[in-house]
Amino acid sequence: MAAPDFLVHDSADTVGVVVVEGVTAGQQLTGWVMDTDKTIKIKALNPIPLGHKVALAVIKKGDTVIKYDNDIGKAVADIDKGGHVHVHNTKTKRW
């Protein structure tokens, strides 16, 4: 496998973390699901910076966002598969 564009630590995760620079809208991304050693493909809907998250499936407003098999917050807007997941559409549940 060529170097992945994003990483998914656990198959229960709803987001992957982009590990390359310059992801553009419409770009086909290859991800590596680490716990199952599988590769997946997703089309990026938006530019996504290095270290930011990509939605692996549709995430509805109010849904819990899972990264590294941990609850990292809730979606405050609907996010389509391949969408950029960051502070503009995801917030902590702490406050």
C-alpha positions as CSV (number, residue, x, y, z in Angstrom):
1,M,0.0,0.0,0.0
2,A,1.2,3.5,-0.8
3,A,1.4,5.9,2.1
4,P,-2.2,6.7,3.3
5,D,-3.8,10.2,3.1
6,F,-5.6,9.7,6.5
7,L,-5.5,7.3,9.5
8,V,-8.3,5.7,11.4
9,H,-7.2,4.1,14.7
10,D,-10.3,2.0,15.4
11,S,-13.0,0.7,13.1
12,A,-15.6,2.3,15.5
13,D,-14.2,5.8,14.7
14,T,-16.5,8.2,12.7
15,V,-13.5,10.3,11.6
16,G,-10.1,9.8,10.2
17,V,-7.1,12.2,10.7
18,V,-5.5,13.6,7.5
19,V,-1.8,13.0,7.4
20,V,-0.8,14.7,4.2
21,E,-0.8,18.4,3.1
22,G,-2.8,19.9,0.4
23,V,-6.0,17.9,0.4
24,T,-8.4,19.5,-2.0
25,A,-12.2,19.3,-2.6
26,G,-12.9,16.4,-4.9
27,Q,-9.7,14.5,-4.1
28,Q,-9.9,10.8,-3.7
29,L,-8.3,9.8,-0.4
30,T,-7.0,6.5,0.8
31,G,-7.2,5.7,4.5
32,W,-5.7,3.0,6.7
33,V,-7.9,1.5,9.4
34,M,-5.2,0.4,11.9
35,D,-7.1,-2.1,14.1
36,T,-8.2,-4.1,11.1
37,D,-5.3,-3.3,8.7
38,K,-7.8,-2.4,6.0
39,T,-7.7,0.4,3.5
40,I,-10.7,2.6,2.7
41,K,-11.4,5.3,0.1
42,I,-13.2,8.5,0.6
43,K,-13.7,11.6,-1.7
44,A,-12.9,14.8,0.2
45,L,-15.8,17.3,-0.1
46,N,-13.7,20.2,1.1
47,P,-10.1,21.2,1.4
48,I,-8.8,19.6,4.6
49,P,-5.6,20.7,6.3
50,L,-3.0,18.4,7.7
51,G,-4.0,17.1,11.1
52,H,-7.7,17.9,10.7
53,K,-10.4,15.3,10.4
54,V,-12.5,13.8,7.6
55,A,-15.9,12.3,8.2
56,L,-16.0,8.5,7.4
57,A,-19.8,8.5,7.0
58,V,-22.6,10.9,7.4
59,I,-22.6,12.5,10.9
60,K,-25.9,14.1,11.9
61,K,-26.2,17.2,14.1
62,G,-26.1,16.0,17.7
63,D,-24.2,12.8,16.9
64,T,-21.1,11.9,19.0
65,V,-17.9,12.2,17.0
66,I,-15.5,9.3,17.7
67,K,-11.7,9.6,17.1
68,Y,-9.1,7.1,18.4
69,D,-12.1,5.1,19.8
70,N,-12.9,8.1,22.1
71,D,-15.8,10.6,22.3
72,I,-14.3,13.9,21.2
73,G,-17.5,15.9,21.1
74,K,-20.7,16.3,19.2
75,A,-21.6,17.5,15.8
76,V,-23.3,20.9,15.8
77,A,-24.2,20.7,12.1
78,D,-24.8,17.8,9.7
79,I,-21.5,16.6,8.1
80,D,-21.5,14.6,4.9
81,K,-19.2,11.7,4.3
82,G,-15.9,13.1,3.2
83,G,-16.6,16.5,4.9
84,H,-14.1,18.5,6.9
85,V,-14.7,17.9,10.6
86,H,-13.3,20.7,12.9
87,V,-14.4,23.4,15.3
88,H,-16.8,24.9,12.8
89,N,-19.1,21.8,13.0
90,T,-17.9,19.9,16.1
91,K,-17.9,21.1,19.8
92,T,-16.9,19.6,23.1
93,K,-19.6,18.2,25.3
94,R,-17.9,19.7,28.4
95,W,-19.8,23.0,28.1
